[in-house]
């Protein structure tokens, strides 16, 4: 495999300063998207487990008064 030296020789742009901030920005966006996905999965799981808790209680009171 040649260690990591062959990769650096084939892609000299990876050593530039522009590449480092692009890599950082890419990783930051990836981490943000992963956190967003985790939050959405948790919220959806809560709604699936207890769907009636997402409905405001005022809706139930209004329905009860109409009966």
N, C-alpha and C positions, 0 to 999 in steps of 0.2 A: 504494500500500500504506500510506502514511502513516507510515513509520518504525516505531517501536514504541509510539508514544504512544497509539494507539487501543486496543491490548491492555491497557495499564495503566488506561485510563479505563473499559473494559468490565469489568475484573476488579480492583477496588480491593483485594480481600482478598489479592492476591498481594504487596502491599507490607507486610503485617503481619508482626510478629515470629513469630507462631505458624506462619505459612506457611513461614518460612525454616527452622525446625527440622524441620518436616514434610518439606520438600524434602530436607534433609540426611539425615534418617532413611531416606527413600525411596531416595536415591542410595546410601547405605551398604548397604542391603539388596540393592539391584540389583547392586552391585559384589561383595558376598559371594556372591550366587547365581551370578554369572558365573564367579567364581573356583572355586566348587564344581563347576560344570558342566565347566570346563576340566580340573580334577583328575580328575573321573570319566571324561571322554573319554580322558585319558592312561592311566588305569588300565585301562580296557576295551581300549584299543588294545594295551597290553602283554600282556594275557591272550590276546587274539586272535592276536598275533604268536607267543607262546610259551606255549601253554596248560599244558604239563606242568610249567613252573616254579612254577605256583601250587599244585601238589600237594606236600605234605610228603614228604621223602625217607623218613621212617619207614614210610610206606605202601608204598613200593617195597621196602624191606628186609623187611617182614613178608610180602609176597607172594612174595618170592624164597625166604624160609625155608620157606614152605609147599610149594614145588615139590619 
